């Protein structure tokens, strides 16, 4: 397991780094971890000097490919983009010389962030697909990028998973995806956000002027589910 960790108390406080943990039995309960990070912003390029974020590791051709997003500064406003590092042993990582591979683009729905990679291989087409998200300073929406070689990526012009209508669970943001393909259906789990309402069980940022927001895990599927639920 490759994970990211923050050095200071609070929500995403300080410049995060990547660590490595592993388990030696199928119960997946007894974990070990290296005492030092395997990736740090401190020896990175200018675009990642503010800290590293979520990563997604895939294996291909005998190597491990770590996709991760990072920011150039710890002071808001900052930009988040997605880059790549490669390893043969999960301990020593080489950053790609063309980083960031998935960059922000002025005027697009990912003009401020292209973040949170979730990379999968599509066996039907032989292509790699990244279910990330884009942020334009107002809304975070699901973004789709495709690649033949894990290095050159084509980003769709419009959100793959747009925000919902006012009052819906994802009226503000639809982002931070985890995607599973099972029995002919694509299950897309994501973080949905809307403005807080009276009676919400948990509210984030209630102390700010906007009154905070309600967050939950939601599901979108590639087809309607006939499971008997109303």
N, C-alpha and C positions, 0 to 999 in steps of 0.2 A: 504494500500500500504506500503510495506516494501522497503526502498530505502537505497542506500549508498551515503555518502557525504564526501567531502574532506575538510580539515581545512585550506589549504593554496591556494594562487592564483597560477594558472597554470594548466597544464594538469596532472590530477591524482596526485596532489602535497600533500604530507603528508600522514599519516596513516588514511585511511577512516574508518568510523563507520556506523552502521545501524540505521536508524530512522524509525518511524512509523507515517503514515499519514492516514486520513480517511475522507470520504465524507458521508453526511447524506441524500442526495437526488439523484435521478436518473439522474439529469442533469450533475453530475460529474464535476461541475465547482467550487464549494465552498468547499475547502479543509482545514482541521485542522491538526495540527501535534503536537506530544509531544515535550516538550522543551529539553528533554535529549535523547540521544541514547538508544536503547533497546539492542544493542550489540556493544561491543568495543574490539579492539585488545589488549587493555591495561590489561585486565584480562584473556586473552587467553593463549594458549599453545605456545611453542617456534615456531612452524611452522606458526603461524599467527601473530606474534608480529610486523611484518612490516606493517600491515594494512589489512582490509577486502575489498573484491571486490563484484562484482555482486552476488545477491542472487536470489533464486527461491523458493517460498513457495507453498507447496501443503498440502491439508487437507486429513487425513485418520484416521479412527477409533476414531474420537473425538479429535484428536491432530493436530497441525500444524508442518510441517517439513520444516525447512529452510536449503536449500543447498547453500553453498557459497564458493567462492575461496578466498584464502588469501596467503600472502607472509611472509617469515620469516625475511626479512630485507628491509629497504628503500634504501639501497645502491646496485646498480646493479653491478654484476649479482645476481639475486635472483631466488627462486623457487616458483611457485604457485601450490597449490594443493586444492582439494575440500573436504570440511567437512560438518557436519550436526549438527544442533541444533534443539531441540524440545520444543514446548510450548503448553499450553492449552488456553492461553489468548492473545497471540501475543505480550505481554509485557515482560514476564519473560521467558528467554530461557536457556535451559540446553544443553551444548555441549555433543556430543556423546563421550563415553569413548574410542572408537577406532579411533577417528579422527587422520589424515585425511582419509576419507573412500575411496576416489579416489586419489591415489598417483601417482607421477611421477615414471617412470621406466627407468633405464639406457639402452641406445641403442634403445629405442622405439621412435615413432614419437611424444610421449608426455614425453620426457625425462626431459624437463625444466618446462613446464606448463601442468596441467590438469585443465582447467578453465571454467568459464562462464556457470554454469549449467542451463539447460532448461529441467525440469523433467515433463514428461507426463505419464498418465496411459493408457495402451493399453487394452481396454475392450475385445478385441478378445482373448488375451492370459492371461489376468489377471496380467501381469507383468508391472513394472515401467521401463521407458526408459529415459535416460539422454542424450540429444543432447548437449554435451559440445564441447570443442576443445582442441587439443593437440599442443604443440609447442616444437620443438627440438633445438631451438636456431637459426634456419634459416627460417622455414616456420610454419605457424599456419594452421591446418587443422581440419575439423570436426571430432569429436570423438564420439563413441557410447558406452554406458554402459547400462547394463540391470540388474534388481534386482527383486526378489520376495517379499522382505520385507522392502525395503527402506534403509537397512543397509549394506547388503553384495552385492557388485557390481562386475559384470564381464565386463571387458573392451575389446572391439574388438581389434585384433592385428593390423589391418590396418585402415587408415582413412575412415570414412563413407562418408565424402565429401572432396576429395583431392583437392589440388590447381589445377588451370587450366594450359593450355599451355602458352608459352611465348606470350605476347601481349594480352591475354584475361584479362577480368576485375579482375579475381581472380588468376592471375599468381603468386603473392607473398603470399597471405593469403586468406583463406576461413574459417571464424570463427565467433564467437559471434552470435549464432543462436537464432531464435524464430520460433517455429514450430506450425502449425495449420493443423488439419485434417478436411476437409470439402468436403461433397458430394463425398466420395470415393477417394479423392486425398490428399496426404500429401504435404503441402506447406511449404517449408523450406526457410525462409528469413534469410539472413546472410550478414555480412560485407565482401565485396570483396575488395582486395587491389592489385595494380600493381604499378610498377615504373611510376613516373610522365612523361607525354608526353607534347610536346608543344600544347597549346590550351586548356589544362585542366582547368575547371572553378575554381577548388579549389585544392590546394596542401598542404599536411601536411609535415612538416619537410623540407621545401625547403632550409633551411639554412645549412643543413648538407652536407657532401661530396657526399652522394649518390644522391643528387638532389631531395629528397622527394618522396612521393608516393601519388597516387590518390586513394580515398576511396569512395565507394558507397554501397547502399543496393541492393543486388541481390537476385534472386529467383531460387531455384531448386525444381522440383516437382517429385513425384513418378511415373508419367506417362506423356507422351506428351500431351500438351494442344491443343485442337482443337477449338480455339477461333477466328479464322479468321485473326489473325495477321500474317504478313510476317515472 
